[in-house]
Amino acid sequence: MPEWRWRTFPVFFAFAFGVFLGTWAGVSAGIISQGSDGNTLPMNLLFIFSAVLMGLALSRFLTRWIISRQWVKPRQGRKRSKRR
């Protein structure tokens, strides 16, 4: 398995998870307290952004988990040929 980079992935995952939960909780609280004013574009853009971040984080985590279970083998890096 490739080397696990502990300094990068946990921070990204925590950020993505925090943004996703914060978006969900914030929009829910806003709708409950003030209702909808009809302009949902900013809310939808924020949901899409947070969902993409969360999807990237989960795909990285699940890929590492599947490789650790040896259900699939990691791809070997491509060797570049020298053209002359």
N, C-alpha and C positions, 0 to 999 in steps of 0.2 A: 504494500500500500504506500502511496505517496506520503510524505511527511505532513503531519497535521500542524497547521499554523495557528497556535492558540491565541496569538495576539491580535489576529484579524477577525476570524469568524465569530467568536463569542460576542465581540463588541457589535458587529454588524447584525447578528441575530437579535441581540437585546434591543438595538435601535429599531429594527424592523418590527419586532413584537410590540415594543412600546408605542411606536407610531400607530400601528394597527389598533391596539387597544384604546389608545388615547383618542383616535379618530372616532372609533365606534362609540365610546363613552361620551365624548364631547358632543357629537351630533345627536345622540339619543337624548342627552340632557337638554340640548337646545330645542329640540322638537317638543319635548315634554313641557318645558317651561314657557316657551314663546309660541309654539305652533309653527306652521310652515307659511312663509310669505310668498311662495310661488317661485322664487329664484333658487333652484337647486343645483345650478351649474358648479359653484365653488365646492359644495358638499360632494358632488359626484366626482369631481376631479381629485379631491383629496382622498376619497375612498379608492379610486383607481390607483393613485400613486401608492397608497399604503398597501393595497392588495398586491401590487407588482413587487414591492420590496419584500413583503412577507412570502410571496411565492418563490422569489429568488433564494431567500434564506432557507425555506423548507426544502427546496430542490437540492441545495448544497448539502444540507443535513441528511436527507434521505439517501442521496447518492453515496455519501460516506458510509452510512449504515448498511446499505446493500452490499457495498464492496467489503466491509468488515465481516459480513456473514458469508462471504465468498459465493454469493449467488451469481455474480458476474465478475469478470476479471477486468482490471483497469486497462485502458488502451496504452500501448507503448507509444512513446513520442515518435513523431515522424523524423526520419533522417533526411537531411537536406543534401541533395547531390550538387556537386560543384560543376557548374557549366563553364566551359572554356571557349 
